[in-house]
Amino acid sequence: MALPARADDAAAADIVPLVDHHQHLFSPAMARLLDSGAGGPPVITAKDLIALLDAAGIRRAVLLSVAYVWGSPARKIDDEHAKVRAENDFNGAQAALYPDRLRALCSVNPLKDYALEELERCAALPDLKHGLKLHFGNSDVQLELPEHVARLRQVFAAANARKMAIVVHMRASVSKRRPYGAAQARVFLEQLLPAAPDVTVQVAHLAGTGPGYGDAPSDEALGVLAEAAAANAPGTKRLWFDAATMANPDITPQQREKLAQRIRQIGADRILFGSDAAAGKNLRPRESWAAFRQLPLTEAEFKRIAGNVAPYMR
């Protein structure tokens, strides 16, 4: 879909993000797992991603391992932990091919018995030690359940002890219609963040899932997080947000305005650019930045967001 022209496009053409903070690779095994028979995502390697980054003029990217998919409760997988290890190792090895441009983060379903073991293993590996990706939706994490919160506190504390950043897809399962909104955001702020006070915590997709910004529960959750961030509430000093898939070209003018308001409420200094896996209808990095540029933000705000680099990438 063509994006509407802006009068300042030519003047701002040189504003390009330094880092894409939300990318995924798919190993051959993962691509086969996700192929439902109607054609799943392709194998995506570091070489493929580098070509997309070059086309966008973006120098670096974060590889968020999708190893947690092997641990989804929706699947029964033989030798599950071995497959999780292999997917994480695939990401680490791919990042090592371009050490000046890519950095891989380990991932795991935090509710699995092997979660802490895998976290510790990753922390000891040079190519995976920088951080941990958690996907609450895919792993069916429910923050209204005390036993899930207790487990997450263990995982957050373990990552903190090993100086691993934490990237969190907070949005609870949409397919299972799990509760999600202000209550879950308050649990995140009041019970999970205090368990990881010394490391960067990045909320993916601005607490939603995308594409687009039409999910009311996600905006409700983000509103709570934004208010806390704006007030520099306890535990938010190292809290960041990536905007991957939120600024879809098809969102309404009202949704664009709301999204811009939330970004301003949080503060542009906490917002990270990200685009998501180069698969299916997802926008590629160049198109994703072009869509983000359609938000009613100032040039100074775009420049600040483009220049933001998460501490774990420095």
Rosetta silent file (secondary structure, phi, psi, omega in degrees, C-alpha in Angstrom):
SEQUENCE: MALPARADDAAAADIVPLVDHHQHLFSPAMARLLDSGAGGPPVITAKDLIALLDAAGIRRAVLLSVAYVWGSPARKIDDEHAKVRAENDFNGAQAALYPDRLRALCSVNPLKDYALEELERCAALPDLKHGLKLHFGNSDVQLELPEHVARLRQVFAAANARKMAIVVHMRASVSKRRPYGAAQARVFLEQLLPAAPDVTVQVAHLAGTGPGYGDAPSDEALGVLAEAAAANAPGTKRLWFDAATMANPDITPQQREKLAQRIRQIGADRILFGSDAAAGKNLRPRESWAAFRQLPLTEAEFKRIAGNVAPYMR
SCORE:     score description
SCORE:     0.000 S_00000001
   1 L     0.000  128.486 -179.970    0.000    0.000    0.000 S_00000001
   2 L   -69.705  140.386  178.881    1.427    3.382   -0.987 S_00000001
   3 L   -92.970  144.965  178.725    2.021    5.786    1.855 S_00000001
   4 L   -63.898  141.800 -179.620    0.865    9.401    1.590 S_00000001
   5 L   -72.207  149.730  176.593    3.595   11.861    0.714 S_00000001
   6 L  -119.428  144.175 -177.205    4.808   14.325    3.294 S_00000001
   7 L   -62.699  -28.085 -175.504    6.149   17.774    2.473 S_00000001
   8 L   -98.989   12.872 -177.428    9.235   17.207    4.588 S_00000001
   9 L   -57.757  -45.447 -176.765   10.120   13.750    3.199 S_00000001
  10 L   -63.878  -42.647 -178.272   13.075   15.010    1.168 S_00000001
  11 L   -67.385  -28.183 -175.077   14.517   17.009    4.037 S_00000001
  12 L  -101.363    8.363 -174.341   14.163   14.069    6.420 S_00000001
  13 L   -61.111  -23.791 -177.475   15.380   11.356    4.073 S_00000001
  14 L   -86.147   -2.166  176.511   18.635   11.094    6.001 S_00000001
  15 L   -84.027  108.650 -177.434   16.884   10.222    9.286 S_00000001
  16 L  -135.444  138.837  178.873   17.319    6.460    9.550 S_00000001
  17 L   -59.356  143.751  174.767   17.315    4.259   12.669 S_00000001
  18 L   -74.919  -32.617 -174.609   20.691    3.152   13.928 S_00000001
  19 E  -140.007  137.882  166.279   19.274   -0.184   15.109 S_00000001
  20 E   -93.604  108.089 -172.405   16.293   -2.401   14.327 S_00000001
  21 E   -87.227   10.188 -177.885   15.540   -3.632   17.853 S_00000001
  22 E  -149.907   86.413  177.002   13.022   -6.330   16.890 S_00000001
  23 E  -129.782  155.531  177.371   14.032   -8.920   14.316 S_00000001
  24 L  -132.294  144.559  167.327   13.678  -12.700   14.086 S_00000001
  25 L  -108.895  156.945  176.073   15.462  -15.410   12.135 S_00000001
  26 E  -125.374  118.562  174.658   13.945  -18.811   11.346 S_00000001
  27 L   -69.484  164.120  175.126   16.115  -21.915   11.228 S_00000001
  28 H   -55.454  -39.050  179.706   15.179  -24.670    8.753 S_00000001
  29 H   -65.968  -40.169  179.038   13.704  -26.656   11.658 S_00000001
  30 H   -67.780  -40.974  178.706   11.615  -23.695   12.815 S_00000001
  31 H   -60.806  -39.376  177.583   10.380  -22.994    9.291 S_00000001
  32 H   -66.572  -40.761 -179.790    9.230  -26.617    9.021 S_00000001
  33 H   -60.404  -40.796 -174.929    7.508  -26.433   12.410 S_00000001
  34 H   -85.325   -3.709  178.835    5.566  -23.319   11.423 S_00000001
  35 L   -81.962  107.733 -177.145    4.544  -24.661    8.012 S_00000001
  36 L   -81.099   -2.110 -176.476    0.900  -25.610    8.439 S_00000001
  37 L   108.875  -19.893  177.944    0.747  -27.109    4.969 S_00000001
  38 L   -99.555    9.680 -178.658   -0.465  -23.921    3.358 S_00000001
  39 L    98.541  107.314  178.935    3.021  -22.470    3.304 S_00000001
  40 L   -96.626 -166.792  179.430    4.726  -21.196    6.420 S_00000001
  41 L   -68.707  154.032  178.521    7.454  -18.601    6.871 S_00000001
  42 L   -77.981  165.056  166.463   10.672  -19.075    4.936 S_00000001
  43 L   -63.050  131.136  177.390   14.030  -19.877    6.416 S_00000001
  44 E  -122.484  121.894 -179.266   15.514  -16.503    7.342 S_00000001
  45 L  -109.389  171.712  177.019   19.257  -16.241    7.841 S_00000001
  46 H   -60.093  -38.084  178.795   21.546  -13.436    8.898 S_00000001
  47 H   -60.000  -42.358  178.236   22.532  -12.934    5.265 S_00000001
  48 H   -61.428  -45.074 -178.188   18.876  -12.376    4.339 S_00000001
  49 H   -67.270  -40.759  179.501   18.425   -9.856    7.134 S_00000001
  50 H   -58.241  -39.593  178.084   21.632   -7.977    6.341 S_00000001
  51 H   -61.902  -40.035  178.796   20.357   -7.410    2.794 S_00000001
  52 H   -69.096  -39.801  176.893   17.129   -5.925    4.191 S_00000001
  53 H   -63.532  -42.574  178.681   19.024   -3.724    6.638 S_00000001
  54 H   -60.883  -40.676  179.500   21.268   -2.494    3.826 S_00000001
  55 H   -64.065  -28.541 -179.303   18.211   -1.630    1.729 S_00000001
  56 H   -92.348  -10.037 -175.991   16.886    0.431    4.645 S_00000001
  57 L    75.850   19.695 -178.983   20.203    2.062    5.492 S_00000001
  58 L   -97.446  129.471 -172.910   20.054    0.546    8.983 S_00000001
  59 L   -77.836  -42.472 -168.210   23.394   -0.538   10.375 S_00000001
  60 E  -132.117  165.173  178.114   22.505   -2.994   13.153 S_00000001
  61 E  -153.519  155.714  175.721   19.746   -5.303   14.414 S_00000001
  62 E  -100.990  126.392  176.028   18.705   -7.390   17.394 S_00000001
  63 E   -95.445  107.968  177.776   17.958  -11.053   16.713 S_00000001
  64 E   -92.087  105.356 -178.831   15.237  -12.155   19.116 S_00000001
  65 L   -55.387  142.174  175.473   15.369  -15.944   19.111 S_00000001
  66 L  -104.165   27.386  179.374   12.032  -17.680   18.608 S_00000001
  67 H   -58.634  -26.874  179.522   13.163  -20.801   20.473 S_00000001
  68 H   -59.138  -24.310 -179.176   10.226  -20.301   22.836 S_00000001
  69 H   -60.428  -34.620  177.539    7.930  -21.491   20.013 S_00000001
  70 H   -62.767  -26.258 -178.258    9.195  -25.041   20.575 S_00000001
  71 H   -97.650   11.159  178.891    7.903  -24.741   24.140 S_00000001
  72 L   -60.071  134.853  178.020    4.443  -23.468   23.302 S_00000001
  73 L   -65.967  -10.513  177.944    1.788  -25.333   25.322 S_00000001
  74 L   -77.586   -8.910 -177.020   -0.158  -25.652   22.067 S_00000001
  75 L  -123.539  152.387  170.288    2.408  -28.203   20.849 S_00000001
  76 L  -114.329  110.743 -172.069    3.738  -31.540   22.032 S_00000001
  77 L  -117.001  128.611  172.929    7.374  -31.727   20.977 S_00000001
  78 L   -72.716  142.733  179.593    9.760  -34.648   21.396 S_00000001
  79 L    51.409   46.139 -173.203   13.158  -33.630   22.800 S_00000001
  80 H   -56.429  -49.616 -177.049   11.742  -30.167   23.335 S_00000001
  81 H   -62.928  -36.607  178.039   14.635  -28.679   25.281 S_00000001
  82 H   -61.477  -38.478  179.372   17.126  -29.946   22.699 S_00000001
  83 H   -71.675  -35.606  174.721   15.194  -28.142   19.980 S_00000001
  84 H   -62.085  -46.427  178.401   15.062  -24.968   22.091 S_00000001
  85 H   -58.696  -44.851 -177.044   18.828  -25.151   22.535 S_00000001
  86 H   -63.795  -39.717  179.740   19.355  -25.679   18.818 S_00000001
  87 H   -67.596  -41.996  176.079   17.196  -22.683   17.867 S_00000001
  88 H   -62.120  -43.303 -179.654   19.005  -20.442   20.320 S_00000001
  89 H   -65.421  -35.883  175.418   22.356  -21.700   19.054 S_00000001
  90 H   -57.634  -46.334  179.920   21.276  -21.060   15.461 S_00000001
  91 H   -64.516  -42.473  178.411   20.640  -17.418   16.334 S_00000001
  92 H   -61.909  -43.044 -179.911   23.935  -17.084   18.162 S_00000001
  93 H   -66.433  -38.057  178.310   25.862  -18.603   15.266 S_00000001
  94 H   -66.642  -42.035  178.063   24.116  -16.373   12.733 S_00000001
  95 H   -62.339  -35.916 -178.354   24.879  -13.250   14.777 S_00000001
  96 H   -65.828  -18.832  177.047   28.520  -14.310   14.980 S_00000001
  97 L   -71.629  -24.074 -179.041   28.748  -14.084   11.181 S_00000001
  98 L  -134.768   65.819 -171.144   28.205  -10.316   11.431 S_00000001
  99 L   -62.847  -23.700  179.119   29.511   -9.407   14.899 S_00000001
 100 L   -85.572   -6.746 -173.855   29.587   -5.674   14.202 S_00000001
 101 L  -123.810  -28.531 -174.785   25.990   -5.615   13.021 S_00000001
 102 E  -122.354  145.832  174.463   23.932   -8.299   14.752 S_00000001
 103 E  -137.483  128.576 -176.284   23.391   -9.305   18.363 S_00000001
 104 E   -99.657  141.544  173.113   21.336  -12.348   19.353 S_00000001
 105 E  -114.668  134.093  177.884   19.145  -12.742   22.431 S_00000001
 106 E   -65.660  159.830  173.445   18.290  -16.170   23.819 S_00000001
 107 E  -147.781  158.856 -178.703   14.660  -17.192   24.367 S_00000001
 108 L  -166.010  153.534  168.939   12.658  -19.756   26.292 S_00000001
 109 L   -74.448  115.393 -172.832    9.157  -20.400   27.601 S_00000001
 110 L   -67.603  -14.638 -178.561    9.655  -19.162   31.182 S_00000001
 111 L   -87.057   -7.342 -177.968    7.113  -21.616   32.589 S_00000001
 112 L   -77.007  150.217 -179.941    9.054  -24.689   31.457 S_00000001
 113 L   -60.347  -29.766 -177.235   11.041  -26.752   33.949 S_00000001
 114 L   -89.654    3.777 -172.479   14.185  -26.235   31.864 S_00000001
 115 H   -59.163  -48.743 -177.999   13.809  -22.439   31.603 S_00000001
 116 H   -68.062  -35.284  176.555   16.375  -21.485   34.242 S_00000001
 117 H   -63.173  -43.337 -179.878   18.813  -24.099   32.965 S_00000001
 118 H   -68.316  -39.286  176.907   18.556  -22.714   29.428 S_00000001
 119 H   -58.512  -47.136 -179.159   18.929  -19.143   30.665 S_00000001
 120 H   -63.776  -38.626  177.928   22.104  -20.098   32.530 S_00000001
 121 H   -62.177  -46.810  179.678   23.450  -21.923   29.477 S_00000001
 122 H   -61.940  -40.047 -177.840   22.854  -18.907   27.260 S_00000001
 123 H   -61.653  -23.040 -178.944   24.454  -16.581   29.794 S_00000001
 124 L   -90.764   -3.534 -176.949   27.684  -18.558   29.479 S_00000001
 125 L  -103.386  126.949 -176.443   27.825  -18.289   25.672 S_00000001
 126 L   -55.665  -32.820 -175.734   29.490  -15.214   24.112 S_00000001
 127 L   -91.244   -1.067 -179.326   26.952  -14.994   21.288 S_00000001
 128 L  -131.261    1.286 -170.526   23.841  -15.362   23.491 S_00000001
 129 L   -76.728   -9.672 -169.183   24.797  -13.792   26.809 S_00000001
 130 L   -78.509  -22.867 -177.013   23.403  -10.326   26.144 S_00000001
 131 E  -177.055  176.859 -175.292   19.741  -10.921   26.815 S_00000001
 132 E  -133.076  132.165  175.396   16.583  -12.975   27.043 S_00000001
 133 E  -105.380  128.025  176.500   13.396  -12.800   24.973 S_00000001
 134 E  -119.318  137.634  179.888   10.116  -13.840   26.622 S_00000001
 135 E  -122.095   97.417 -175.323    6.809  -14.146   24.760 S_00000001
 136 L   -63.408  -34.522 -179.255    3.939  -14.170   27.247 S_00000001
 137 L   -67.634  -52.866 -178.235    1.312  -14.818   24.568 S_00000001
 138 L   -63.901  -33.877 -178.482    2.984  -17.800   22.919 S_00000001
 139 L   -88.304   -1.499 -178.764    3.956  -19.263   26.306 S_00000001
 140 L    55.879   44.076  172.303    0.476  -18.624   27.743 S_00000001
 141 L   -74.176  132.829 -179.860    1.808  -16.630   30.687 S_00000001
 142 L  -124.538  106.997 -173.862   -1.065  -15.276   32.768 S_00000001
 143 L   -73.533   -5.180  174.072   -0.062  -12.491   35.135 S_00000001
 144 L   -86.631   -4.264  179.260   -3.283  -12.847   37.118 S_00000001
 145 L   -99.337  118.243 -177.388   -2.070  -16.273   38.313 S_00000001
 146 H   -55.974  -36.162 -178.756    0.182  -16.071   41.406 S_00000001
 147 H   -68.454  -31.985  175.651    2.108  -19.195   40.411 S_00000001
 148 H   -70.403  -41.507  179.215    2.980  -17.663   37.028 S_00000001
 149 H   -62.881  -42.865  179.382    4.092  -14.434   38.671 S_00000001
 150 H   -61.081  -41.874  178.834    6.274  -16.337   41.135 S_00000001
 151 H   -66.072  -43.684  179.229    7.919  -18.227   38.282 S_00000001
 152 H   -62.224  -37.160  177.322    8.458  -15.053   36.262 S_00000001
 153 H   -61.794  -37.754  176.118   10.076  -13.392   39.263 S_00000001
 154 H   -62.768  -45.095 -178.262   12.583  -16.253   39.382 S_00000001
 155 H   -66.422  -44.823  178.142   13.367  -15.857   35.693 S_00000001
 156 H   -60.704  -43.626 -179.322   13.681  -12.070   35.915 S_00000001
 157 H   -64.670  -39.042  179.004   15.958  -12.387   38.943 S_00000001
 158 H   -65.452  -41.888  176.602   18.128  -14.974   37.195 S_00000001
 159 H   -63.694  -42.688  179.353   18.517  -12.735   34.142 S_00000001
 160 H   -60.380  -43.770 -179.030   19.319   -9.791   36.379 S_00000001
 161 H   -63.464  -26.901 -178.600   21.997  -11.786   38.230 S_00000001
 162 L  -102.417   11.697  176.516   23.624  -12.648   34.901 S_00000001
 163 L    58.300   37.330  178.364   23.368   -9.098   33.528 S_00000001
 164 L   -99.904  126.139  172.967   21.055  -10.199   30.718 S_00000001
 165 E   -62.252  158.027 -179.393   18.620   -7.671   29.258 S_00000001
 166 E  -126.188  121.991  174.064   14.995   -8.822   29.053 S_00000001
 167 E  -107.933  124.292 -171.707   12.750   -8.237   26.034 S_00000001
 168 E  -121.730  121.175  165.173    9.112   -9.035   26.815 S_00000001
 169 E   -84.633   98.142 -171.557    6.156   -9.579   24.516 S_00000001
 170 L   -76.119  -30.649 -171.309    3.659   -8.749   27.268 S_00000001
 171 L   -55.896  119.883  177.997    0.391   -9.213   25.404 S_00000001
 172 L   -65.301  163.330 -174.605   -1.392  -12.249   26.834 S_00000001
 173 L   -53.213  123.530  176.226   -2.694  -14.891   24.430 S_00000001
 174 L   -78.060  -42.467 -176.900   -5.230  -13.462   22.006 S_00000001
 175 L   -64.148  -32.362  178.793   -6.316  -16.860   20.672 S_00000001
 176 L   -91.666   -1.343  178.599   -7.078  -18.103   24.192 S_00000001
 177 L    55.737   44.301  178.399   -8.714  -14.789   25.125 S_00000001
 178 L   -70.832  148.939  177.269   -6.657  -14.437   28.280 S_00000001
 179 L   -59.220  141.068  178.649   -7.322  -11.379   30.461 S_00000001
 180 L  -159.762  136.461  178.449   -5.106   -8.440   29.585 S_00000001
 181 L   159.935 -143.201 -174.765   -5.072   -4.763   30.431 S_00000001
 182 H   -60.734  -40.797 -177.336   -4.380   -2.442   33.334 S_00000001
 183 H   -61.955  -43.816 -179.976   -4.332   -5.186   35.976 S_00000001
 184 H   -68.042  -37.015  178.248   -1.647   -7.178   34.169 S_00000001
 185 H   -63.820  -37.816  178.558    0.404   -4.035   33.543 S_00000001
 186 H   -67.537  -37.588  175.357    0.346   -3.222   37.248 S_00000001
 187 H   -61.606  -43.659  178.776    1.563   -6.731   38.092 S_00000001
 188 H   -57.961  -47.128 -178.244    4.391   -6.256   35.597 S_00000001
 189 H   -68.614  -43.503 -169.510    5.367   -2.936   37.176 S_00000001
 190 H   -89.920  -22.838 -175.440    4.934   -3.877   40.808 S_00000001
 191 H  -120.400  -32.285 -178.476    6.086   -7.499   40.884 S_00000001
 192 H   -89.886  -49.399 -179.102    8.247   -8.320   37.860 S_00000001
 193 H   -56.611  -40.091  178.829   10.332   -5.191   37.307 S_00000001
 194 H   -62.140  -18.680  178.247   11.550   -5.130   40.929 S_00000001
 195 H   -79.654  -12.443 -179.875   13.029   -8.601   40.345 S_00000001
 196 L  -134.645   63.771 -172.410   15.322   -7.211   37.611 S_00000001
 197 L   -75.842  -13.722 -169.683   16.368   -3.755   38.842 S_00000001
 198 L  -109.639    1.249 -176.715   19.804   -3.664   37.223 S_00000001
 199 L  -125.183  158.927  174.969   19.162   -4.618   33.595 S_00000001
 200 L   -64.751  132.964  171.305   17.365   -3.175   30.602 S_00000001
 201 E  -120.164  121.611 -176.955   13.772   -4.350   30.224 S_00000001
 202 E  -112.017  119.727  177.600   12.260   -3.745   26.783 S_00000001
 203 E   -87.509  115.247 -176.340    8.502   -4.016   26.286 S_00000001
 204 H   -75.667  151.528  174.711    7.940   -5.270   22.745 S_00000001
 205 H    54.188   30.702 -179.144    5.253   -3.936   20.418 S_00000001
 206 H    49.143   42.528  177.219    4.412   -1.141   22.898 S_00000001
 207 H    72.203    7.858  178.814    2.747   -3.808   25.084 S_00000001
 208 L  -111.289 -148.031  178.783    0.595   -4.999   22.171 S_00000001
 209 L  -140.249  -34.002  178.906    1.059   -7.475   19.358 S_00000001
 210 L    73.458 -179.336   -1.969    0.167   -5.791   16.058 S_00000001
 211 L   -74.060  148.468  179.160    0.024   -5.282   13.241 S_00000001
 212 L    92.948  177.940 -174.961   -1.575   -1.913   13.853 S_00000001
 213 L  -126.504   51.362 -177.676   -2.830   -0.133   16.932 S_00000001
 214 L  -111.237   10.119 -176.686   -6.443   -1.247   17.244 S_00000001
 215 L   -94.322  105.541 -175.663   -6.256   -3.551   20.276 S_00000001
 216 H   -60.346  -43.252  178.172   -8.003   -1.811   23.192 S_00000001
 217 H   -58.943  -36.751  179.099   -6.626   -4.107   25.952 S_00000001
 218 H   -66.445  -41.339  178.011   -3.090   -3.394   24.760 S_00000001
 219 H   -65.254  -36.101  177.360   -3.659    0.351   24.859 S_00000001
 220 H   -62.710  -44.805  178.131   -5.090    0.000   28.365 S_00000001
 221 H   -64.398  -44.541 -179.480   -1.964   -1.860   29.486 S_00000001
 222 H   -62.936  -35.480  178.409    0.309    0.608   27.726 S_00000001
 223 H   -58.129  -41.463  178.164   -1.501    3.493   29.397 S_00000001
 224 H   -65.902  -44.675  179.602   -0.521    2.147   32.823 S_00000001
 225 H   -65.516  -40.824 -179.402    3.086    1.601   31.735 S_00000001
 226 H   -63.691  -42.288  178.571    3.260    5.005   30.060 S_00000001
 227 H   -61.118  -42.291  179.071    1.996    6.772   33.166 S_00000001
 228 H   -66.323  -42.220  179.634    4.626    5.021   35.271 S_00000001
 229 H   -64.681  -42.753 -179.377    7.402    5.792   32.789 S_00000001
 230 H   -62.827  -32.390 -179.418    6.399    9.447   32.536 S_00000001
 231 L   -89.240    2.018 -174.924    6.489    9.734   36.330 S_00000001
 232 L    50.278   45.577 -178.631    9.822    7.884   36.538 S_00000001
 233 L   -61.732  156.505  179.008    8.115    5.505   38.942 S_00000001
 234 L   -52.476  134.169  178.858   10.263    3.050   40.912 S_00000001
 235 L    91.948   -8.251 -175.834   11.583    0.292   38.684 S_00000001
 236 L   -99.283    2.976 -176.396   11.193    2.193   35.416 S_00000001
 237 L   -56.558  -37.654 -176.745   14.689    3.678   35.199 S_00000001
 238 L  -109.802   24.402 -178.227   15.807    1.010   32.706 S_00000001
 239 E   -91.376  126.756  178.438   12.439    0.477   31.012 S_00000001
 240 E  -125.168  166.371 -179.484   12.310    0.829   27.212 S_00000001
 241 E  -137.749  130.191  170.164    9.621    0.181   24.597 S_00000001
 242 E  -100.163  149.222 -173.588    9.929   -0.997   20.999 S_00000001
 243 L  -104.996   23.707 -176.566    7.274    0.049   18.515 S_00000001
 244 L   -54.783  130.146  174.150    7.506   -2.951   16.184 S_00000001
 245 L    68.699    1.750 -177.569    4.432   -3.427   13.931 S_00000001
 246 L   -75.350  -40.831 -175.753    2.398   -0.696   15.641 S_00000001
 247 L   -90.680   57.982  176.862    2.569    1.919   12.879 S_00000001
 248 L   -66.316  142.732 -178.783    1.020   -0.219   10.176 S_00000001
 249 L   -59.551  -21.389 -174.986    0.083    1.761    7.027 S_00000001
 250 L   -90.088   -0.529 -179.960   -3.548    0.672    7.396 S_00000001
 251 L   -70.324  153.242 -176.251   -4.194    2.162   10.838 S_00000001
 252 L   -75.510  161.231  175.019   -6.737    4.965   10.986 S_00000001
 253 H   -56.043  -36.759  178.995   -5.841    8.636   11.513 S_00000001
 254 H   -65.772  -39.051  178.289   -7.346    8.357   14.995 S_00000001
 255 H   -68.802  -37.715  175.590   -5.127    5.376   15.794 S_00000001
 256 H   -60.320  -44.071 -179.396   -2.072    7.235   14.499 S_00000001
 257 H   -64.251  -43.019  179.597   -2.901   10.154   16.768 S_00000001
 258 H   -63.557  -42.291  179.365   -3.429    7.864   19.769 S_00000001
 259 H   -62.685  -44.018  177.682   -0.166    6.058   19.098 S_00000001
 260 H   -62.498  -39.414  177.723    1.715    9.344   18.865 S_00000001
 261 H   -61.557  -43.245  178.982    0.126   10.483   22.125 S_00000001
 262 H   -64.210  -41.482  178.751    1.293    7.325   23.893 S_00000001
 263 H   -61.088  -43.015  178.367    4.815    7.749   22.517 S_00000001
 264 H   -67.113  -37.703  179.185    4.908   11.320   23.806 S_00000001
 265 H   -62.325  -43.902  177.639    3.499   10.252   27.162 S_00000001
 266 H   -66.979  -43.408 -175.161    6.256    7.653   27.528 S_00000001
 267 L   109.036  126.330 -177.148    8.886    9.995   26.128 S_00000001
 268 H   -59.675  -22.979 -179.328   10.713    9.621   22.819 S_00000001
 269 H   -71.095   -9.556  177.932   13.914    8.920   24.728 S_00000001
 270 H  -107.865    1.137 -173.771   12.501    5.506   25.752 S_00000001
 271 E   -97.611  131.833  179.908   11.192    4.429   22.318 S_00000001
 272 E  -114.474  138.277  174.980   13.129    1.980   20.142 S_00000001
 273 L   -75.571  140.770  173.154   12.574    1.315   16.460 S_00000001
 274 L  -156.596  155.849 -176.313   11.808   -2.266   15.484 S_00000001
 275 L  -122.385  -36.025  179.818   10.148   -3.951   12.524 S_00000001
 276 L    99.794  173.372 -173.596    9.647   -7.737   13.190 S_00000001
 277 L   -57.418  141.666  179.189   10.375  -10.874   11.164 S_00000001
 278 L   -83.584   68.422 -177.156   10.665  -10.483    7.401 S_00000001
 279 L  -141.959  151.954  176.317    7.905  -12.993    6.731 S_00000001
 280 L    57.339 -135.763 -177.736    4.368  -12.949    5.396 S_00000001
 281 L   -89.013    2.337  177.650    2.710   -9.543    5.359 S_00000001
 282 L   -58.966  140.399  176.140    5.078   -8.043    7.915 S_00000001
 283 L   -69.662  139.757  174.861    6.679   -4.846    6.719 S_00000001
 284 L   -77.124  165.538 -173.200   10.380   -5.099    5.957 S_00000001
 285 H   -51.304  -44.718 -178.602   12.692   -2.671    7.790 S_00000001
 286 H   -62.876  -46.485 -179.082   12.625    0.018    5.105 S_00000001
 287 H   -69.735  -33.118  178.957    8.835   -0.067    4.767 S_00000001
 288 H   -64.871  -43.153  177.510    8.396   -0.295    8.533 S_00000001
 289 H   -66.649  -38.620  177.764   10.363    2.910    9.093 S_00000001
 290 H   -61.119  -40.692  178.265    8.430    4.614    6.288 S_00000001
 291 H   -67.227  -40.946  178.727    5.159    3.657    8.002 S_00000001
 292 H   -61.754  -33.726 -178.596    6.447    4.860   11.371 S_00000001
 293 L   -67.784  -12.222  178.879    7.335    8.192    9.731 S_00000001
 294 L   -83.515   -6.166  177.059    3.650    8.750    9.032 S_00000001
 295 L   -68.399  148.136 -179.685    2.895    9.243   12.713 S_00000001
 296 L   -78.323   64.847  175.477    2.135   12.845   13.733 S_00000001
 297 L  -110.205  162.765  178.626    5.450   13.311   15.534 S_00000001
 298 L   -81.752  162.987  176.540    7.948   16.141   15.142 S_00000001
 299 H   -61.269  -35.939  178.020   11.204   15.825   13.236 S_00000001
 300 H   -63.538  -38.440  178.669   13.043   16.162   16.540 S_00000001
 301 H   -68.694  -42.732  176.738   11.063   13.215   17.929 S_00000001
 302 H   -60.559  -43.104 -178.990   11.757   11.079   14.850 S_00000001
 303 H   -62.988  -40.928  179.933   15.445   11.940   15.069 S_00000001
 304 H   -64.657  -46.605 -179.062   15.566   11.016   18.741 S_00000001
 305 H   -63.799  -43.001  179.521   13.825    7.669   18.215 S_00000001
 306 H   -61.137  -32.799 -177.847   16.004    6.834   15.203 S_00000001
 307 H   -88.116   -6.985 -179.242   19.106    7.535   17.274 S_00000001
 308 L   -69.920  135.364  177.361   18.075    5.529   20.326 S_00000001
 309 L  -131.162  120.329 -179.890   20.202    2.459   21.005 S_00000001
 310 L   -59.016  144.224 -178.041   19.249    0.060   23.789 S_00000001
 311 H   -53.890  -33.284 -178.461   21.999   -0.333   26.402 S_00000001
 312 H   -72.612   -7.546  177.132   22.472   -4.028   25.570 S_00000001
 313 H  -101.406    1.538 -176.596   23.476   -3.007   22.026 S_00000001
 314 L   -89.983    0.000    0.000   26.171   -0.571   23.098 S_00000001
